[in-house]
Amino acid sequence: MSERARLALEDPLSTTHEPVLLSAALTFLAPRDGGRYIDATFGGGGHSRAILEASAPSGQVLAIDADPAAVARARALAERYPGRLLPCHGNFRDLARLAQSYGFVPVDGILFDLGLSSDQLADPARGFSFQLAGPLDMRFDPTSGQPAAVIVNTWSAEELAELFWQYGEEPRAWAIAQTIVAERARQPIETTTQLAALVARVAGSRRERIHPATRVFQALRIVVNQELEALAAGLEQAVELLRPGGRLVVIAFHSLEDRLVKQFFRREAAACLCPPGTPVCICGHRPRLRLLTPRPVRPSAEEIARNPRSRSARLRAAERIAHDGR
């Protein structure tokens, strides 16, 4: 058992994760007494705690997370908010089913805080960090799916190169993929440090602020957890769950997920989706969202100094409108 896992058992509320853009998230969610909110990525619980405090004394939060460790943390925290914090183990790709199973429909606000938590990154046994030796896993839910090692050791060079380029935007994708295939012919690539050292050997000559393995690890994590597919499904369901006037807030940490959120919000706020030049609207689309953030909200210099992991965060928010446009 890792030291991180042992500490979690001793103190289920133990967390190193600091909620990002907390003040902005609360401003746009606008929690109120009696409101019902979904934290689709509970993580360290910082956002959920703040929502519960802001919606006291009777507001409720459905706390969803794919990571059993985060759910255990939510269960421990729920004891401090009897009947108000509802822990739920699941993936937000199933948001509607999970909400309905708790009778949590409709809701007043939904928060997605995407990406990786500091707790997951700091635990070597989870395999997310290229700086800590551990198994090449990267699953948010270690009880299901295939670990990253399966991809690294079985996919072809062409498939790996496409993965690194599409999901990591890695310019040396082909060279890295070829090196991986050659290396695994000698011995399996089973640990984070093995893979990180291999990537650094190929791409480490560039002068950048980030570690040369950052993009490769990001790409693997996204594919292992099917993050973009889950996000697309979760956003669509979130709009359906919101009551008119309900708020949807999303915090993204890399360009792929932020682009997906931006395009989804713009599409759902548009009055017409017909191709440009169509003389008369024939799509029948009706807007479901009103944009609250024409441009993404970014962390302040003070927050970045306090929590460097927040530097790439982008927050977007929208409000559900009724079918009559109000």
C-alpha angles and dihedrals in degrees: 000000000000121000089245091055092047092052090048090056092049094045114016091188092057111123139157093194118114114200112245124226089359097161093048092047091054092046093056097038089050095198115208137187109280094017124134119224137179122216098196093189109035096178110152091355098239096127093044092051091051093048091049092050092047093048097045139174099025109004116123134213126201102209112204127183136158091213113087089208091058091047090052088053090050091051091053091048091048089069088068092052105041111203092355105080115055114190116211130183109214148092121271088233081081094045097134095048092047093048092047092050088061094042087246098148127150106020135194098221144002127200127198114190099183133203133024129343123225089241092058093045093049095052109086091199091066093060098222099119124077088198097058123063112240144121116302094249115123097172116144086208107039090190095070142035131024124301122239091255090072091057094044093049102039111030119095122250089253092052093047093048091051090048094051093046099042099042102025101030086224111173092202093050097127095047092048092048092051091049091051092051092049093047096048090053085067098039137346117267101232108151137061094237092050091056095041092052091048093051092045089054090058103034104021098100095077116096106234138143092237130069112264091240094055097096095044092051091047092051093049093048092050093051096041090055097033086230101170094047090048091049094051091050093044095051093051092051092044092062090052092051096052121095116226105286092024118136132233116199124183128185113196129185106194136040098252096059094037090053090051091051093046093051092046093050093047092049093049091047094050122103093210135023098188117130115268112274096031102142096212128023111255101162097085090213118159121195115249100181138051113209115238096179114048085180126027118265112239131198119266123249088253093056092047090051090050095041113020092187088069094065096097096042120126122185123202126180138187139176127229114242127202121250089258088061097253 
